[in-house]
Amino acid sequence: MLEEQLPIPEPAPAPLPRMVTTSHIDWLILLPIVGLLMFSVAFVYSASASFAQVKFGSSEQLFWNHALRVLIGMGLLLFCAKLDYHFWQRSTASIMLIAIGFLMVVFVVGVEAKGASRWVRLGPINFQPSELAKYAVVFHTAAVLSQRSAIVRTWKNSVVPVMAWVLPVIGLIALQPNLSTATVIFMITMVLMFLADVDLRHLGVIVAAGGVVGGIYAVSASYRLERILAYLNLGSADAPVRYQIDQALIAFGNGGITGVGPGQSRQRDWFLPESYGDFIFSIVGEEYGFLGVSLLLGAFVLVMWRGYGVARKAPDAFGRLLAAGITTTLALYAFVNAGVTCGLLPTTGLPMPFISYGGSAVFFSAIAVGTLLNISSQAGVWVRSRPEKL
């Protein structure tokens, strides 16, 4: 009689891969941004001292205003770097409604300056709703497209849900009027839809329609047409917009390779309008030269490289699209502003991120970068678990 054989135990299944997330933020994003914020205090002081002395009786007035905003911005950045970015996914629709509400309030009680109504006074500060709106569009578009990733190729399930939110924002901003910001928001939306694998034929239709509408709107006002003609060297040499570009180019010429030195700008003293705002890049070029502006733009290139790297490694579709959207927004604003001040692009009213004087732009950009840093801290890699010990 054969002995009863014991069943041979089956080998234990190989352990499945598990996600291990990193516990650190991307320092090659944080350090350049902190550096830009800190140097912006010196840039703004140099560019605004003469103007502030005449208008406020103190050359340090705008310096202290900007320094306080930079300090608050750093606090917001660090707070959002610790806040799980999925928190925003649950509230993007509410943020969009708040942004649209503020954009409508602008037409009722907005603060008008230079023929445009773009600010709302909130106590002692002027709040610019378009700065909130541009990031609200990025966050909400990323949330909508990530939720519809399986059916994003259809017009009904991709284009309509996104553009139903984005078009009111673009329209309200364009009516302020602020065509440059509206155009950049449209471009950012197209980039996000492209990255979400929306059908290229659908994107082609939207881009073509947007180009036609934007072109008609661009030539519908004399000052916008004047900017286009000045860019093409077809307008009057005495036009204010041509004067502004000429003064900016003189500043770059004065700076040469190494610059005239910190605080030694001549163009800031009543020659260059908006020297501490939209055209501060030219003052940096005059005082720190080609080397200075190269380092400044190099910081943005580094943030772009690392930001898109974070997008590739993000743990989910929302993180991937959100990281790409934030990075694209910073890159577009930085390089469009640089292109305008160098005369390579038509004059617009876009600030240089983290450099130009302002509050709303600093605060919301800091929140966005903090969120990007949180995504970087959750970006993980697939590894194989070690077998359990018997």
Backbone torsions as a table, in degrees:
resi	resn	phi	psi	omega
1	MET	NA	126.1	-178.8
2	LEU	-72.5	141.5	177.3
3	GLU	-71.5	141.3	178.3
4	GLU	-66.7	124.7	-179.1
5	GLN	-87.0	138.3	177.1
6	LEU	-74.5	142.7	178.4
7	PRO	-63.7	137.6	178.9
8	ILE	-77.3	124.9	-178.2
9	PRO	-66.2	139.6	178.2
10	GLU	-74.4	145.2	179.3
11	PRO	-63.6	144.8	180.0
12	ALA	-64.8	138.7	179.4
13	PRO	-63.9	147.7	178.6
14	ALA	-63.0	138.6	179.9
15	PRO	-61.7	140.4	179.9
16	LEU	-76.4	152.3	175.5
17	PRO	-62.5	148.2	176.1
18	ARG	-129.9	155.9	-178.8
19	MET	-87.9	123.1	174.6
20	VAL	-109.4	119.8	-178.1
21	THR	-95.5	145.6	176.2
22	THR	-72.2	156.4	-177.0
23	SER	-114.5	16.9	-177.5
24	HIS	-128.6	153.9	176.4
25	ILE	-86.9	167.0	-179.4
26	ASP	-82.8	106.5	-177.7
27	TRP	-68.4	-24.0	179.0
28	LEU	-77.8	-3.2	166.7
29	ILE	-98.9	-46.3	-175.7
30	LEU	-62.9	-48.4	-173.8
31	LEU	-64.2	-45.0	176.9
32	PRO	-61.6	-38.9	-179.3
33	ILE	-67.8	-44.3	177.2
34	VAL	-62.0	-40.1	177.1
35	GLY	-61.7	-43.5	178.2
36	LEU	-61.7	-42.9	179.6
37	LEU	-62.8	-43.5	-177.6
38	MET	-69.0	-44.2	179.5
39	PHE	-68.4	-26.8	-179.4
40	SER	-62.3	-29.0	178.9
41	VAL	-63.0	-43.8	178.2
42	ALA	-68.7	-39.7	180.0
43	PHE	-62.5	-46.2	-178.0
44	VAL	-65.6	-40.1	179.6
45	TYR	-61.2	-46.3	-179.1
46	SER	-63.9	-42.4	-175.0
47	ALA	-76.1	-21.6	-172.0
48	SER	-110.9	-7.0	-170.5
49	ALA	-58.1	-48.2	-177.7
50	SER	-65.2	-44.9	179.5
51	PHE	-62.6	-44.6	-178.0
52	ALA	-65.6	-34.4	179.2
53	GLN	-63.0	-41.2	-178.6
54	VAL	-75.1	-43.9	-173.9
55	LYS	-79.9	-39.4	-174.3
56	PHE	-111.8	-7.5	-177.7
57	GLY	78.5	8.5	178.7
58	SER	-146.2	123.8	-179.7
59	SER	-69.2	-13.1	-176.2
60	GLU	-100.5	3.1	-174.9
61	GLN	-59.3	-54.1	-178.6
62	LEU	-70.4	-29.3	176.5
63	PHE	-59.9	-49.9	-178.7
64	TRP	-68.3	-36.2	175.8
65	ASN	-58.8	-47.5	-177.5
66	HIS	-70.0	-38.9	179.8
67	ALA	-60.5	-41.3	177.8
68	LEU	-63.7	-41.7	179.8
69	ARG	-66.8	-36.7	176.6
70	VAL	-63.8	-41.5	179.0
71	LEU	-62.4	-45.1	177.7
72	ILE	-64.3	-40.9	179.2
73	GLY	-60.2	-41.0	178.2
74	MET	-63.9	-38.8	177.5
75	GLY	-63.5	-43.7	177.4
76	LEU	-62.6	-40.3	-179.5
77	LEU	-61.4	-48.2	-177.4
78	LEU	-68.1	-36.8	178.3
79	PHE	-63.5	-46.5	-178.0
80	CYS	-71.2	-24.3	175.6
81	ALA	-66.0	-25.1	178.3
82	LYS	-95.0	-12.5	-177.5
83	LEU	-87.6	124.6	-179.7
84	ASP	-56.1	124.1	-174.9
85	TYR	-63.6	-18.4	177.1
86	HIS	-67.1	-17.7	174.6
87	PHE	-57.0	-40.4	-178.3
88	TRP	-70.2	-28.7	-177.1
89	GLN	-61.2	-31.7	-178.7
90	ARG	-81.7	-9.3	-173.3
91	SER	-129.9	13.7	-176.0
92	THR	-65.3	-36.0	179.6
93	ALA	-64.6	-40.5	178.3
94	SER	-64.9	-40.2	178.2
95	ILE	-63.4	-40.3	178.1
96	MET	-62.5	-42.4	179.2
97	LEU	-64.3	-39.1	177.2
98	ILE	-64.2	-43.6	-179.8
99	ALA	-62.5	-45.3	179.1
100	ILE	-63.6	-38.8	178.0
101	GLY	-61.3	-44.7	177.9
102	PHE	-65.1	-37.3	178.4
103	LEU	-63.1	-32.4	176.9
104	MET	-77.5	-33.9	178.2
105	VAL	-62.4	-31.8	179.4
106	VAL	-53.5	-37.0	-176.8
107	PHE	-77.6	-10.4	-178.5
108	VAL	-102.5	-51.9	-176.0
109	VAL	-127.4	23.6	-177.5
110	GLY	-67.9	153.5	176.5
111	VAL	-88.4	121.3	-177.0
112	GLU	-94.6	137.0	176.8
113	ALA	-149.7	131.3	177.9
114	LYS	55.7	39.9	174.9
115	GLY	80.0	6.1	-179.8
116	ALA	-130.9	146.0	177.8
117	SER	-112.3	99.9	-173.1
118	ARG	-126.6	-0.7	-174.2
119	TRP	-125.2	153.2	173.2
120	VAL	-124.6	129.5	-179.1
121	ARG	-81.6	122.3	176.2
122	LEU	-118.2	91.6	-176.8
123	GLY	65.5	-124.6	-177.0
124	PRO	-83.5	-3.0	-175.5
125	ILE	-119.1	155.0	171.8
126	ASN	-99.4	122.1	-177.1
127	PHE	-102.1	131.4	-179.6
128	GLN	-104.2	103.3	-175.0
129	PRO	-60.5	-28.1	-179.1
130	SER	-64.5	-27.1	177.5
131	GLU	-69.1	-38.1	172.8
132	LEU	-68.0	-42.1	-174.1
133	ALA	-62.8	-40.0	-175.5
134	LYS	-64.4	-39.0	178.0
135	TYR	-80.0	-29.3	174.0
136	ALA	-60.5	-39.9	177.6
137	VAL	-63.3	-43.7	179.8
138	VAL	-61.0	-49.3	-176.5
139	PHE	-65.1	-44.6	-175.8
140	HIS	-73.3	-39.1	178.1
141	THR	-62.4	-41.7	177.2
142	ALA	-61.7	-40.4	-180.0
143	ALA	-66.7	-45.0	-178.2
144	VAL	-64.1	-47.7	-176.5
145	LEU	-69.3	-33.3	179.2
146	SER	-70.2	-30.8	178.2
147	GLN	-74.6	-20.7	-175.7
148	ARG	-115.0	27.3	-174.0
149	SER	-61.5	-29.0	-177.9
150	ALA	-79.3	-19.6	-175.6
151	ILE	-127.3	25.3	-172.8
152	VAL	-72.9	-12.3	-176.0
153	ARG	-79.1	-9.6	-179.6
154	THR	-95.4	145.9	-178.9
155	TRP	-59.7	-44.5	-175.6
156	LYS	-64.7	-35.6	-173.2
157	ASN	-99.0	0.8	178.8
158	SER	-126.8	-60.5	-174.3
159	VAL	-69.4	-49.2	-174.6
160	VAL	-61.6	-49.6	-178.9
161	PRO	-62.4	-31.2	-180.0
162	VAL	-77.9	-52.8	-174.4
163	MET	-68.6	-23.7	176.8
164	ALA	-61.6	-29.1	177.2
165	TRP	-91.8	-39.0	-172.3
166	VAL	-74.7	-40.2	-175.7
167	LEU	-60.4	-42.3	175.4
168	PRO	-60.2	-37.9	178.8
169	VAL	-65.0	-48.0	-179.8
170	ILE	-61.4	-43.8	-178.8
171	GLY	-63.3	-44.6	-178.8
172	LEU	-66.3	-38.6	179.1
173	ILE	-69.6	-40.1	179.0
174	ALA	-63.2	-30.6	-178.8
175	LEU	-80.4	-6.1	-176.9
176	GLN	-64.1	-39.4	0.9
177	PRO	-95.3	144.0	179.2
178	ASN	-151.0	72.5	-174.9
179	LEU	-65.8	-35.1	-176.7
180	SER	-63.4	-45.5	178.8
181	THR	-66.2	-40.8	177.8
182	ALA	-60.4	-40.6	-179.7
183	THR	-66.2	-43.4	-179.5
184	VAL	-65.0	-40.5	177.5
185	ILE	-61.6	-40.7	176.7
186	PHE	-61.3	-44.3	-179.7
187	MET	-64.3	-41.4	179.0
188	ILE	-62.6	-41.6	178.9
189	THR	-61.6	-41.9	179.2
190	MET	-63.9	-39.5	178.1
191	VAL	-62.0	-44.3	180.0
192	LEU	-64.5	-40.2	178.9
193	MET	-67.6	-36.3	176.5
194	PHE	-64.1	-44.7	-179.6
195	LEU	-67.5	-25.2	178.4
196	ALA	-84.2	4.3	176.5
197	ASP	70.1	33.4	172.1
198	VAL	-66.9	144.3	-178.1
199	ASP	-52.6	128.9	-177.5
200	LEU	-62.9	-29.4	177.3
201	ARG	-65.5	-39.2	177.4
202	HIS	-65.0	-43.8	178.8
203	LEU	-63.3	-37.9	178.9
204	GLY	-60.9	-41.3	178.9
205	VAL	-63.9	-44.2	-178.1
206	ILE	-66.2	-44.2	-178.9
207	VAL	-63.6	-42.2	179.8
208	ALA	-63.8	-44.9	179.6
209	ALA	-65.2	-41.8	178.4
210	GLY	-64.2	-37.6	178.2
211	GLY	-64.1	-40.4	179.8
212	VAL	-67.3	-49.2	-178.9
213	VAL	-63.5	-44.5	179.8
214	GLY	-63.8	-39.3	178.8
215	GLY	-64.0	-42.3	178.6
216	ILE	-64.2	-43.2	-179.3
217	TYR	-66.4	-35.0	-177.3
218	ALA	-63.7	-32.7	-177.5
219	VAL	-100.6	7.4	-177.1
220	SER	-83.3	-11.7	178.1
221	ALA	-123.8	143.4	-174.2
222	SER	-63.8	-38.2	-177.0
223	TYR	-69.8	-34.2	177.4
224	ARG	-70.4	-40.4	176.4
225	LEU	-63.0	-37.2	178.5
226	GLU	-63.0	-38.6	178.3
227	ARG	-64.6	-41.4	179.9
228	ILE	-65.5	-44.1	179.5
229	LEU	-64.5	-38.4	178.1
230	ALA	-64.3	-39.1	178.2
231	TYR	-63.5	-36.7	179.9
232	LEU	-87.5	4.5	-178.2
233	ASN	59.3	35.4	179.2
234	LEU	-109.8	-10.5	-178.2
235	GLY	-91.9	-174.5	179.7
236	SER	-70.7	139.3	177.9
237	ALA	-68.3	-17.9	-178.8
238	ASP	-93.2	0.8	-178.8
239	ALA	-62.7	142.1	-178.6
240	PRO	-56.1	-39.6	-177.8
241	VAL	-67.5	-35.0	177.2
242	ARG	-68.5	-37.3	177.6
243	TYR	-61.0	-43.2	-177.6
244	GLN	-63.4	-44.3	178.9
245	ILE	-64.9	-42.7	-180.0
246	ASP	-60.1	-42.3	179.6
247	GLN	-66.8	-35.8	177.3
248	ALA	-65.4	-41.5	179.0
249	LEU	-67.3	-34.8	175.3
250	ILE	-62.3	-39.3	178.7
251	ALA	-61.1	-45.2	178.0
252	PHE	-62.9	-40.5	178.7
253	GLY	-62.9	-40.5	177.7
254	ASN	-62.0	-36.1	-175.0
255	GLY	-70.9	-33.8	-179.4
256	GLY	59.6	-140.0	-176.8
257	ILE	-83.5	-45.0	-173.5
258	THR	-109.8	-6.2	177.2
259	GLY	87.1	166.6	-179.4
260	VAL	-88.5	-7.0	178.4
261	GLY	111.0	149.3	179.4
262	PRO	-57.9	131.1	177.7
263	GLY	78.6	4.8	-175.2
264	GLN	-104.9	11.7	-179.4
265	SER	-62.2	137.5	174.7
266	ARG	-98.3	-28.9	-177.1
267	GLN	-69.6	-23.9	-179.0
268	ARG	-67.8	-24.0	-173.9
269	ASP	-85.8	74.4	171.4
270	TRP	75.0	6.9	175.5
271	PHE	-94.2	-44.1	-174.8
272	LEU	-105.6	111.3	175.4
273	PRO	-65.3	151.9	179.2
274	GLU	57.0	36.6	-176.1
275	SER	-66.0	-25.0	179.2
276	TYR	-103.5	1.7	-179.2
277	GLY	-111.9	-111.5	-174.7
278	ASP	-66.2	-22.9	-176.8
279	PHE	-109.6	23.8	-179.8
280	ILE	-67.3	-23.7	179.7
281	PHE	-60.3	-34.8	179.8
282	SER	-71.8	-32.0	175.9
283	ILE	-67.6	-39.7	174.5
284	VAL	-59.8	-40.5	178.8
285	GLY	-65.0	-36.0	-179.5
286	GLU	-72.2	-42.7	-174.3
287	GLU	-83.7	-30.2	-176.1
288	TYR	-116.8	-2.9	173.1
289	GLY	71.7	-170.5	-179.8
290	PHE	-60.0	-36.7	179.2
291	LEU	-63.5	-40.5	-179.2
292	GLY	-64.9	-48.1	-178.7
293	VAL	-69.6	-29.0	176.6
294	SER	-65.9	-42.6	177.0
295	LEU	-64.6	-39.0	179.9
296	LEU	-63.4	-50.0	179.1
297	LEU	-67.0	-31.9	176.5
298	GLY	-61.9	-34.4	176.9
299	ALA	-63.1	-40.8	177.9
300	PHE	-69.1	-36.0	176.5
301	VAL	-62.8	-42.3	177.6
302	LEU	-62.0	-43.5	178.2
303	VAL	-63.7	-39.9	176.7
304	MET	-60.3	-49.0	-178.3
305	TRP	-58.7	-48.5	-179.0
306	ARG	-71.4	-35.1	-179.8
307	GLY	-64.4	-44.7	177.8
308	TYR	-70.0	-28.8	173.0
309	GLY	-64.6	-40.8	175.3
310	VAL	-60.9	-41.1	179.5
311	ALA	-60.8	-40.8	-179.7
312	ARG	-66.4	-32.0	-175.5
313	LYS	-97.5	0.3	-175.7
314	ALA	-58.6	145.5	-174.4
315	PRO	-74.0	-12.7	179.7
316	ASP	-152.3	173.5	-176.0
317	ALA	-64.1	-37.5	-179.9
318	PHE	-64.0	-46.4	178.5
319	GLY	-62.8	-38.7	-179.4
320	ARG	-64.3	-48.1	-178.6
321	LEU	-70.8	-36.8	-179.5
322	LEU	-66.8	-44.2	178.3
323	ALA	-62.4	-42.6	179.0
324	ALA	-65.7	-39.1	-179.8
325	GLY	-66.7	-43.2	178.4
326	ILE	-63.9	-45.5	-179.7
327	THR	-62.7	-42.9	179.5
328	THR	-63.6	-40.0	179.8
329	THR	-62.2	-48.3	179.1
330	LEU	-61.7	-42.6	-177.6
331	ALA	-65.2	-45.6	-179.1
332	LEU	-62.2	-46.4	-179.2
333	TYR	-63.3	-42.7	-177.5
334	ALA	-65.6	-48.5	-173.2
335	PHE	-81.3	-26.3	172.1
336	VAL	-68.9	-43.0	177.8
337	ASN	-60.6	-44.1	178.7
338	ALA	-63.6	-40.6	179.4
339	GLY	-64.6	-37.5	179.2
340	VAL	-66.7	-48.2	-176.7
341	THR	-67.5	-23.8	176.4
342	CYS	-89.4	-0.3	179.7
343	GLY	79.8	11.5	-179.5
344	LEU	-85.0	-18.8	-179.8
345	LEU	-132.0	156.3	176.6
346	PRO	-60.2	150.4	-177.9
347	THR	-62.1	130.3	176.6
348	THR	-133.3	175.9	-179.8
349	GLY	-107.9	35.3	-179.2
350	LEU	-89.7	131.5	179.4
351	PRO	-79.6	161.0	171.0
352	MET	-81.9	117.7	-175.7
353	PRO	-54.5	132.7	176.1
354	PHE	67.9	-1.4	-177.4
355	ILE	-113.9	-48.3	-177.5
356	SER	-65.3	150.2	176.5
357	TYR	-64.5	136.8	178.3
358	GLY	159.8	163.5	179.9
359	GLY	-109.5	-54.5	-176.5
360	SER	-58.3	-45.2	-178.2
361	ALA	-62.7	-42.4	180.0
362	VAL	-64.7	-45.6	-175.3
363	PHE	-64.0	-50.9	-174.9
364	PHE	-73.0	-33.0	174.8
365	SER	-66.7	-36.7	177.9
366	ALA	-66.0	-41.1	176.6
367	ILE	-61.5	-42.9	-179.1
368	ALA	-64.1	-45.1	-179.8
369	VAL	-67.6	-37.2	175.0
370	GLY	-59.6	-40.9	176.6
371	THR	-64.2	-41.2	176.4
372	LEU	-59.9	-40.4	178.2
373	LEU	-65.9	-36.1	177.5
374	ASN	-66.7	-38.7	175.9
375	ILE	-61.6	-41.3	179.7
376	SER	-62.5	-34.1	-179.7
377	SER	-72.9	-19.0	179.3
378	GLN	-102.8	-3.6	177.4
379	ALA	-67.4	126.8	-175.6
380	GLY	-125.3	175.2	177.2
381	VAL	-128.3	150.4	178.8
382	TRP	-82.2	127.6	176.4
383	VAL	-131.9	159.0	179.3
384	ARG	-95.1	129.3	-178.8
385	SER	-66.0	149.6	173.8
386	ARG	-76.4	146.6	-179.6
387	PRO	-63.4	146.7	178.0
388	GLU	-68.3	143.3	174.9
389	LYS	-76.8	139.1	179.3
390	LEU	-75.4	NA	NA
